[in-house]
Amino acid sequence: MPPPLLIDLEQIDLDCVCLTKDEIYQRLPHRFEFRVLDGVCMVDAQGRRIVAYADIRPDDWWVRGHVPSRPLLPGVLMLEMAAQACAVLAKTLGSDAFIGFGGVENCKFRETVMPPARLYILGVGVEHRARRIISDTQGVVNHKLIFEARVTGLPLP
């Protein structure tokens, strides 16, 4: 049985756009294909929580090669989305540093994602220190838990 969601999506206005794609990538250095998030619909600095989303499209760059005739969103891209969402959260909490992907623990993929879909990324900050940022994350499509993982970010000069 899957664990409960980190954030009750019934309590969130999923149509709200707190940060657009352009606003996200004014905060993060990612460019071109690695602008993987499309928006943020909730950020709660005090509660250290974020809900971001990615629209998974039939014409995404990875579709052609990641299982032709059955395009499956790669798990590593889901983890990248989670790491970027948590980096946005860290920026909201005041981190000015570049935040590198430092690790992943307790990762489990429970379902697949195929286009078209909207993947919500839920993140909750667990630890925020000068040298390490840890967040619990989940991916959700149509209220179904797709993945869960704890990601570590490393603030770098």
Stockholm file with secondary structure:
# STOCKHOLM 1.0

chainA/1-157         MPPPLLIDLEQIDLDCVCLTKDEIYQRLPHRFEFRVLDGVCMVDAQGRRIVAYADIRPDDWWVRGHVPSRPLLPGVLMLEMAAQACAVLAKTLGSDAFIGFGGVENCKFRETVMPPARLYILGVGVEHRARRIISDTQGVVNHKLIFEARVTGLPLP
#=GR chainA/1-157 SS CCCCCSSCGGGSCTTCCSEEHHHHHHHSCCCGGGCCCCEEEEEETTTTEEEEEEEECTTCTTTTTSSTTSCCCCHHHHHHHHHHHHHHHHHHTTCCSEEEEEEEEEEEECSCCCSSEEEEEEEEEEEECSSCEEEEEEEEETTEEEEEEEEEEEEEC
#=GC SS_cons         CCCCCSSCGGGSCTTCCSEEHHHHHHHSCCCGGGCCCCEEEEEETTTTEEEEEEEECTTCTTTTTSSTTSCCCCHHHHHHHHHHHHHHHHHHTTCCSEEEEEEEEEEEECSCCCSSEEEEEEEEEEEECSSCEEEEEEEEETTEEEEEEEEEEEEEC
//
